[in-house]
Amino acid sequence: MERIPILRMGKLLLVTIQVDMHDRLAMTLQDDLTSRIVKDGAKGVLIDISSLDVVDSFIGRMIGDTAAMARVLDAETVVVGMQPSVAITLVELGLALPGVRTALNVEKGMALLTGTAPL
Amino acid sequence: MQTLGGTRLARLFNERQSELLGEWVAQQYAIASRRGGAAEAQLRNQFLQFVDLVCAALGSSEQVDFNTPTWDEVRNFLADVSGQRARQGFTPVETALFVFSLKEPLFARLRADLAADPALLAELTWTISKLFDAMGLYTTEVFQTSREQVIIRQQQELLELSTPVVQLLDGILALPLIGTLDSARTQVVMESLLQKIVETGAAIAIIDITGVPTVDTLVAQHLLKTVAAARLMGADCIISGIRPQIAQTIVHLGVNLQNVITKATLADAFIVALKRTGKSVLGGAPAAEAPGAPGPLRGNQFVGD
């Protein structure tokens, strides 16, 4: 079965979504990610969605939920590389993801997680 | 009721052309001179062309129906005249009169010619009336269409003109908004801002609303949407240029801007942006100020992070 890989970099987990997200894939990712956070004792999660062109309300909510779950497990989540069209769609859907931290690209997201960002 | 008598009318036009021309030009000249437009020679020319086309169309068939292909050339001609008059600033009424002012002289001739045959007179009067009404309405329709095209073109030009995104410094964008924000404009503003954020990798965008005349709940909602979308991309937004009246309106309307950084002037917003990005503008001795603590805005030396 198709799975989205989760990479570990020290205390951080890196998820890069490079395929079209469908609902089952999203649910699997949520399961995998929460298990990996607990197993690896991760302190930060970076989700790269720069290849994601299309979102619906389910995927939008799933991103928000995943971030909230990670926070409960004491891991900071940063969503990076959102496309303008995706951002507009999410806002129009009323999903402004208030609890999720965002960054423009992986580099800036990484800086945010490791605490070296100027922001 | 049938509308026959095409050839009879064509003969009438041919025989009485010069008389009709005289009366028609007199009426049209009064209107045209008020607009400072068309010269008499040009009007005569237009009329002769018009009558020629109408005669050709009338002569080609006994049945008179403006909506048949026989009248295509007349329609094209009327569309030309109407479009030309729309551009010259004529009113729709004055444009329609190009056709309608021919009715009165025509009826007068018909009455004189056919006094002996009331039945034929009534029939031809009806034919002419129907035909000229159709032509008059057609000119109005074309007039309207050409005006609408002008309006649509202007709207598009306005949309393109009114949403510049400028880079103030590496990592800092400014978006000076001018004019009222509606849904269509917000969409364009949002798209161009987000696109520019991707291109420049900016961390902060300053939305300056000094040029926005009024802020109601809808405009505020549009602004908040833009801010939210930029945040999703990983850039922070500052709203600046809020005038005292607008601050009052926003609070009275109960619009919640708590989660957005707001500043009174673009200068204040720029200072915040500099602080956030760890850059500073130094005045006097360089390197005397630590990054993150911007000095007075006198010098012109920029220090990166």
Boltz contact constraints between the chains, C-beta under 6 A:
constraints:
  - contact:
      token1: [A, 82]
      token2: [B, 232]
      max_distance: 6.0
  - contact:
      token1: [A, 82]
      token2: [B, 233]
      max_distance: 6.0
  - contact:
      token1: [A, 84]
      token2: [B, 194]
      max_distance: 6.0
  - contact:
      token1: [A, 84]
      token2: [B, 195]
      max_distance: 6.0
  - contact:
      token1: [A, 87]
      token2: [B, 194]
      max_distance: 6.0
  - contact:
      token1: [A, 87]
      token2: [B, 229]
      max_distance: 6.0
  - contact:
      token1: [A, 87]
      token2: [B, 232]
      max_distance: 6.0
  - contact:
      token1: [A, 87]
      token2: [B, 233]
      max_distance: 6.0
  - contact:
      token1: [A, 88]
      token2: [B, 190]
      max_distance: 6.0
  - contact:
      token1: [A, 88]
      token2: [B, 229]
      max_distance: 6.0
  - contact:
      token1: [A, 90]
      token2: [B, 232]
      max_distance: 6.0
  - contact:
      token1: [A, 91]
      token2: [B, 225]
      max_distance: 6.0
  - contact:
      token1: [A, 91]
      token2: [B, 228]
      max_distance: 6.0
  - contact:
      token1: [A, 91]
      token2: [B, 229]
      max_distance: 6.0
  - contact:
      token1: [A, 96]
      token2: [B, 228]
      max_distance: 6.0
  - contact:
      token1: [A, 102]
      token2: [B, 232]
      max_distance: 6.0
  - contact:
      token1: [A, 102]
      token2: [B, 234]
      max_distance: 6.0
  - contact:
      token1: [A, 103]
      token2: [B, 234]
      max_distance: 6.0
  - contact:
      token1: [A, 104]
      token2: [B, 201]
      max_distance: 6.0
  - contact:
      token1: [A, 104]
      token2: [B, 234]
      max_distance: 6.0
  - contact:
      token1: [A, 118]
      token2: [B, 277]
      max_distance: 6.0
  - contact:
      token1: [A, 118]
      token2: [B, 278]
      max_distance: 6.0
  - contact:
      token1: [A, 118]
      token2: [B, 305]
      max_distance: 6.0
